[in-house]
Amino acid sequence: MAAPHLVSNGGAGRRPQLPAFCRTRRPTTVAVTVNSLTALRLLVLVGLLFQLSTLLLVIAGPVPPRLQAVSTNSPFPPAAGVAASGGQPMSQASDR
């Protein structure tokens, strides 16, 4: 059984030939509208805004833990979040 795209060329032997849809030469045009360019510009701006916000978060670094009151003789009542969580007071670590 012969290959489907092989064509006999007289006595010159068999050479492969492309299918008909590949041999037609139609000019290919792409329509670019102002609306599509505007949408692309908006998409690029959103991407740049996301990158900028990510960069600022990386530069800012980790958020330090919330400090809690060490002294119980303070005239001010403890913060509601600290009292409800039952957190332990932090002590200062020596760097020696």
Secondary structure, 3 states (H helix, E strand, C coil): CCCCCEEECCCCCEEECCCHHHHCCCCCCCCCCHHHHHHHHHHHHHHHHHHHHHHHHHHHCCCCCCCCCCCCCCCCCCCHHHHHHCCCCCCCCCCC
